[in-house]
Amino acid sequence: MAQRSTWPHTATFTRSYHRSATTSVITQSLQQEVGEIADARGQASIEQTETQLIISVEAADLTALRAGINTWLRLVTVAESVHALGDTISDNP
């Protein structure tokens, strides 16, 4: 069960993947950013199930929440694009 946030504003989004290996690669790509992006106005956490990536963004105000959401959605998009590119390259040596 998820812990109750101490931040007044939260958003959680989930991405589902067809393969658990893809979920693991994307999660590992993003995990290193968790502590680097946190500041006094917000933070994020990442959880993984077998085929789902769950990102929770918490913030002190709505502006910081929006910025955090935009940052993490962009990071997910980049990680997915790089992973897809790697799959394309490995499929076509």
C-alpha positions in Angstrom: 0.0 0.0 0.0 1.3 3.4 -0.9 2.3 5.8 1.8 0.4 9.0 2.3 2.3 12.0 0.9 3.5 14.8 3.1 3.4 17.1 0.1 0.1 19.0 -0.6 0.0 18.2 -4.3 0.6 14.8 -5.9 0.2 13.2 -9.3 0.8 9.6 -10.2 1.0 8.1 -13.7 1.4 4.6 -14.9 2.9 3.2 -18.1 2.3 -0.4 -19.2 4.6 -2.4 -21.3 4.2 -5.7 -23.1 7.4 -7.2 -21.7 8.8 -7.2 -18.2 12.3 -6.8 -19.7 11.2 -3.5 -21.2 9.7 -2.3 -18.0 13.0 -3.1 -16.2 15.1 -1.3 -18.7 13.0 1.8 -18.6 12.8 1.8 -14.8 16.6 1.4 -14.5 17.1 4.2 -16.9 14.9 6.5 -14.9 15.8 5.4 -11.4 19.2 7.2 -11.4 17.3 10.5 -11.9 15.1 10.2 -8.8 17.4 11.9 -6.3 19.0 14.2 -8.8 15.8 16.1 -9.7 14.3 16.4 -6.2 14.5 19.9 -4.6 12.8 21.9 -1.8 9.6 22.2 -3.8 9.1 18.7 -5.1 10.2 15.1 -5.5 9.4 12.0 -7.4 9.4 8.3 -6.8 9.4 5.3 -9.1 7.9 1.9 -8.6 7.8 -1.1 -10.9 5.5 -4.1 -11.2 6.1 -6.8 -13.7 4.9 -4.8 -16.7 4.1 -1.4 -15.2 6.2 1.7 -14.4 4.5 3.9 -11.8 5.8 7.4 -11.2 4.6 9.6 -8.4 5.4 13.3 -8.4 4.8 15.3 -5.2 5.1 19.1 -4.9 4.7 22.0 -2.6 2.7 24.0 -5.1 0.9 23.5 -8.5 3.7 25.2 -10.5 6.3 22.8 -9.1 3.9 19.9 -9.7 3.4 20.8 -13.3 7.1 21.2 -13.8 7.7 17.8 -12.2 5.1 16.1 -14.3 6.5 17.6 -17.5 10.1 16.6 -16.5 9.2 13.0 -15.8 7.0 12.6 -18.8 9.8 13.9 -21.0 12.3 11.5 -19.3 10.0 8.5 -19.9 9.6 9.5 -23.5 13.3 9.7 -24.0 14.0 6.4 -22.3 11.3 4.7 -24.4 12.7 6.2 -27.6 16.3 5.1 -26.8 15.0 1.6 -25.9 13.1 1.4 -29.1 16.1 2.5 -31.1 18.2 -0.2 -29.4 15.6 -2.8 -30.4 15.6 -1.5 -34.0 19.4 -1.7 -34.2 19.6 -5.2 -32.7 16.9 -6.4 -35.0 18.8 -5.1 -38.1 22.5 -5.8 -37.6 
